[in-house]
Amino acid sequence: MRRHTIASATALFLSLIGCAGSPQKTLPSGAHLPGTANIETYPVEHLAVRALIERFSDAANHADWKATEEMFTEDAVWEVQAPPPMGWTFEGRDAIRAGMTGNLDRVELRVQTVSPTAIQVQGPERATARSTLDEVLRFKDTGKDVRIVGTYSDQLVKQEGQWKFARRTFIPRFEEPLPTRSGN
């Protein structure tokens, strides 16, 4: 039994790094594979979805709004489910672009880290993901730093060979002001 587990783990590892082929299986719509079976069935999709989520954080950290915008479908929805003024919903790529660039005058610094990420591939062109975001923001008008921790729930689709966000929903779970910087 131990030998079978090691062989399965080795095959998964090799397929994830691209050293071995992995036949793609098509599941009925909404099908759910328990445990690591979903990863073993869709290793490339898992890596691609994880890469999209990580690229999003990288682009946000470096204010690369053009790259961020291209990660969404044309009709995507991006929302933060929180009381005003923090909560908002952007519908469509144009609204997402306007929302992202609309904060340029308010936010001096954004540093976000995403972990862990749970991905469920539903087929070669559909997936869902849930990730934890830890973000620090510095606001220009006050110089105050705020730390926000919450959960992203994503619906993703593959269009023209690229995974994109069809819907991103962020639910804040924790927010705290950080100590004031010396000299302020």
HELIX and SHEET records of a PDB file:
HELIX    1   1 ARG A    2  LEU A   16  1                                  15    
HELIX    2   2 ALA A   37  THR A   41  1                                   5    
HELIX    3   3 PRO A   43  ASN A   61  1                                  19    
HELIX    4   4 TRP A   65  GLU A   69  1                                   5    
HELIX    5   5 ARG A   93  GLY A  102  1                                  10    
SHEET    1   A 6 TRP A  88  GLU A  91  0                                        
SHEET    2   A 6 PHE A  72  VAL A  80 -1                                        
SHEET    3   A 6 GLN A 162  PRO A 177  1                                        
SHEET    4   A 6 ASP A 145  GLN A 159 -1                                        
SHEET    5   A 6 ARG A 126  PHE A 139 -1                                        
SHEET    6   A 6 VAL A 107  GLY A 123 -1                                        
END                                                                             
